[in-house]
Amino acid sequence: MNEIVGSHDLLLVTLDTLRFDVAAELAAAGRIPHLARHLPGGRWEKRHAPGSFTYASHQAIFAGFLPTPAAPGPHPRLFAARFAGSETTAGRTWVYDTPDLVSGLAREGYHTACIGGVGFFNKQGPLGSVLPDLFQESHWEPGFGVASPTSFEEQVARAEDLVRGLPAERKLFLFVNVSALHQPNWFHLPGATREAGDTRASHAAALEYVDRHIGRLFAAASSRRPCFAIVCSDHGTAYGDDGYTGHRLGHESVWTVPYAHFTLDRTAPGAAR
């Protein structure tokens, strides 16, 4: 990461609430082709979330604690604050001297920008402002939120505008919290009704919806220089698994998440649109 930071733009996408099993099934079945073409080997990596709900998990992620590989460690981290005794800071780790990754990248000369999704990014109160206030620039509007059937395409359009408005020489750290997977998601499944509510199938349909638009986000993020991208879930959610529903609980469906990182080569001019 010491070679990546400073030479590449950076993109972090959290697919809020995405379950690992659903993500893996759709990749294997060819139902998310735009994501799968970037996944190493065409597969998601199985990892453990650093928190069981959005706020806790993102606080950890922004401190450098990305989801942890679901295998015995230790697992060296990509980014870490300088911290005496850290067993996961290694020679390849990019180390910063600020409290969080966002301010660390800002000190390195990056423009830091957040395009929020779920309520913890809506800036409508003190709690909803904590995470977006880490960034130099942040955006949220109702069209980006969980109740919008067009949330992700609206987020992508904002990302495209943001990238076009940034001076070419200024490096960018762009964070996008994707709300489409979060409940309610029934409206992404053809034939589903509000009365029937969300299901594992509508959760999968929401990921297919995201996949249809994510190529534009990748193109925008890599339109100025090569871009190092991290795409992961912050936590999963239960749909009746062992009697559990939702998240902020200690079930396998919540703690197990998909993860991938990869480099996007610079795209041709105009490819973002």
Buried (B, 14 or more C-beta within 10 A) or exposed (E): BEEBBEEBBBBBBBBBBBBBBBBBBBBEEEBBBBBBEBBEEEBBBBBBBBBBBBBBBBBBBBBBBBBBEBEEEEBBBBBBBEEEEBEBBBEEBBBBEBEBBBBBBBEBEBBBBBBBBBBBBBBEEEEBBBBBEBBBBBBBBEBBBBEBBEBBBBBBBBBBEBBEEBEEEEBBBBBBBBBBBBBBBBBBBEEBEEEEBBBBBBBBBBBBBBBEBBBBBBBBBBBBBBBBBBBBBBBBBBBEBEEBBBBEBEBBBBBBBBBBBBEBEBBEEEBBE
